[in-house]
Amino acid sequence: MSAARRRLLAGLLTLTTAAAVSACSGGGDEAEGDSSTLSMMVPLFGTAPDPKGEIQTAVEKLIGKKLNITWVPNAEYNEKTNVTLASDALPDVMVIQDNKGPSFVKAAEAGAFWDLTDKLDKYPNLKPKSEQTWINSKTNAKNYGIYRVRPLLRSAIVIRKDWLEKLDLEMPKTTDDLYKIAKAFTEKDPDGNGKKDTYGMILPKWPGTTFSASSPYNVMDVWFGAPNNYGMRDGKLVPEFDVPEFWEAQKYIKKFIDEGLVNPDWATLDTAKWNDPFIQGKGGIIIDVNVRAGQLFDGFKELDAETYDEKVAMAGNLSRPDGKKFSYPFTGFNGIIAVSKQHVRTEAQLDEVLKVLDKLASKEGSILVSNGIEGRNFKVEDGFAVKINDQDPQMKVINNDVEKAFIQLGMTSSVGVPGGAYEWMRPSQAEKDWLKQRDELMNLDLQTAVHDPSLPVISQTAVEKGATLNPIVTDARIKYLAGELTEEQFKAEIKRWYDSGGTQILTELQEGISKVGG
């Protein structure tokens, strides 16, 4: 983030000038360039597709335009985005992964991108399906792009099913239930090897750069009634970590740690290795997103294809001890697709581009960019997509082009999103049951979801000082949980956050929320 900020400051004059030129230059009825071709910049997770390949050819046939796509490796995408935004060579359409970031905010507010807030009603596949996600995806109260749909609620608990059955335990419904399971997993030999070598919950070091970073710690905060990042109390915006319920959650988490019910390396475990203790039979509970269950099914399958489907169970968000339930939602989107004004200058040209994006977001378009070509690389069975001839070299090319590249063009194409592409079929009944349960739990927990009211707005102080302010509380929490800080010392660190800029952040966010209507 600091490098991006340095580039932003260095190129601010260029950026503002380029944005103004993009928005205003020419002003005529026709844009420069060939209107039969749409230029795009899109993240890439594998090998770049052949522009004359089967998938791109099929997409071009569907939308009625040629595509000139700049594929950028995902690891380099944010850096390339900053460079592109500071240039005078914007593509017609860009995937913006961080529409709250300083570079995009500056460019959008300078006029480089179309404000689509009131322009999508006549495009049935682009019109927001979720009002909450539409609000969450705003950039300072405006929608400068079409959000890329992801499930609005994905938080869940994955548990070793075989351990539950061995100890005759029920799936948890409350936080007390989860504690009892973790204690049993630690003390009652769930793997039956006669040794005390297991623990209940697997906690990782969380690499988030903000306090609320979709971590298991934040999920448990919300379970106890704390805000999701920020919340309104008596008409005043307050942070997650400065309400009584937050402290109840910390005492709960600390109880797990103090009693040895979590992995000993909880403060340093890399999230990339989070699955390992679960699969290796060391730990039995992970609080994360529901799709992690699928990863764990796959991991067990590699070890034993005969029994892998007996190892994974999933529960939703939990009620706190008094029976009240608060569920942890996500934003409901993964970046936006923005339309620049550099060549798309008129309302008529914008309409033409939006019609193209509407076709991409249709059921047919979603299937094409997420599954591929029906009858060619996949078929449909019982409502699921099944790969065919996937060892054929050409099918491998098509599958790569879809899975590693073209799926990123989709707005409603995320597999698992209702109304989008086909879900890929899983072989075992346990996995099919899990997919059904995933959607049932999502819909149930959405009824008690605690949304973050600050998402549509941006605090300039947070942009400028966030890299310094955020670690104050995140580090203090870990030290408190580890027993290195007392509660009073932790509260002193929270006061330091307020005094160092937190108070100003709250003021700016509350002013912005009032403008959104929040």
Number of C-alpha atoms within 10 A of each C-alpha: 14 10 9 17 16 11 16 21 14 12 18 17 12 16 26 22 18 24 28 19 18 25 23 15 15 14 12 10 10 14 17 11 11 10 16 9 14 19 18 20 23 23 27 23 17 15 13 18 21 12 13 9 12 18 22 22 15 17 20 17 11 15 17 13 16 18 17 14 18 15 19 20 17 15 11 11 19 20 16 16 24 21 17 17 26 26 16 18 13 24 22 21 23 24 25 25 20 17 24 21 18 20 25 24 17 19 23 26 18 18 20 30 26 21 18 17 15 10 16 16 12 13 16 14 19 23 16 17 12 12 10 14 23 21 21 23 29 23 23 22 20 19 24 27 26 27 27 25 26 22 20 21 23 25 28 27 22 25 27 23 19 17 23 20 14 13 16 9 14 12 17 20 17 18 21 15 18 20 19 14 25 24 19 20 27 23 17 17 18 28 17 11 8 9 11 14 15 24 28 29 30 25 26 22 15 20 11 13 15 16 23 21 16 20 20 22 21 21 25 25 28 27 27 26 22 27 29 29 23 21 20 15 11 7 8 10 19 19 19 22 24 15 15 12 17 22 16 16 23 19 15 18 19 18 15 19 19 13 10 17 25 26 20 13 12 17 15 11 16 14 13 8 10 16 17 15 18 26 18 12 15 20 27 29 25 24 23 19 18 24 16 20 24 15 12 21 22 15 18 20 15 10 12 11 12 9 10 18 21 16 21 25 20 22 18 25 30 27 20 20 14 9 11 13 21 26 29 29 24 21 22 20 21 20 21 22 25 25 26 26 27 25 24 27 23 16 12 12 17 20 16 14 19 20 18 17 22 22 20 26 25 21 17 15 26 26 26 25 27 28 28 30 19 15 10 15 21 20 16 15 10 7 11 15 21 20 20 14 12 16 9 10 10 14 18 14 18 22 22 18 26 23 17 18 23 28 24 21 25 25 27 31 31 26 20 18 16 15 13 22 27 23 20 18 17 17 10 12 10 16 19 13 11 20 19 10 16 23 18 12 19 22 13 15 23 18 11 15 21 22 22 20 22 24 21 23 25 22 21 14 18 20 15 14 15 20 14 13 21 18 16 19 21 20 13 21 23 19 16 18 21 15 13 13 16 14 17 10 14 20 17 14 19 20 16 15 18 15 11 15 17 21 14 16 20 21 15 17 24 22 15 19 20 11 12 17 7 13
